[in-house]
Amino acid sequence: MKYTPALQSATLLKRYKRFLADLKLNNGAEFTAHCANTGKMTGCAEPGFTAFYSTSDNAKRKYPHSLELTKNNLGQLICVNTAVANKVVEEAINHKVIDELTGYEQLQSEVKYGSENSRIDFLLTTPNKPSCYVEVKSVTLISQDDPHSGQGYFPDAQTLRGQKHLRELIEVVELGHRAVLMFAVLHEGINIVSAAAHIDEKYAALLQQAIDGGVEVIAYKALICANEVVLHKKIAFVA
């Protein structure tokens, strides 16, 4: 996914009220940007981090600027706009970057499914072949005990919605289809993904149940810069 025009840089002053972030330019000017991330953003939005933002030409927007990336004190870039995860996964599927998701003729997004009235991120289909339901999760939480370890976790907060999605994926397999949980890793420092049992023990237990029930779990890492974000390589998932 390319940023056109390229993102501009500033200094992050603070992130607050979940959807707002105050930024400061080199000339001292300060402004508020929209932050499209409902998570805790642990380790991703500390005051003083370099921030990269986009600007919308939509005159109706209250906040024309959007926080897209941050750079932590280790120099690692992080994509904090969670909407990007689905975009880069869709591009990667279309460009056959994800080996596990090739061989399908049609891709649909936001398709209703399941007994709990969910919408699957992507439904891949081809005649005479089991359908493949793909749920995408953005991973940006790196170990706070050892940020040099490359250990990433999901989720970064307790997630009832995420638990529901796992139950839905289990049902998909029971109905004879493929179900894939896709971790899109949007943090340069993360090289391994695991369930964050220390944050959401129930999610971790459900994830193991899903794996035991036939749900496939894969993780792909993004290449991140101020011009684009693209998934480019598979990394390890360790339950």
Buried (B, 14 or more C-beta within 10 A) or exposed (E): BEBEEEBBBBBBBEBEEEBBBBBBEEEEEEBBBBBBBEBBBBBBBBEEBBBBBBEEEEEEEEBBBBBBBBBBEEEBBBBBBBEBBBBBBBBBBEEEBBEBBEEBEEBEBEBEBBEEEBBBBBBBBEEEEBBBBBBBBBBBBBBEEEBEEBBBBBBBBBBEEBBBBBBBBBBBBEEEBBBBBBBBBBBBBBBBBBBBBEBBEBBBBBBBEBBEBBBBBBBBBBEBBBEBBBBEEBBEBEE
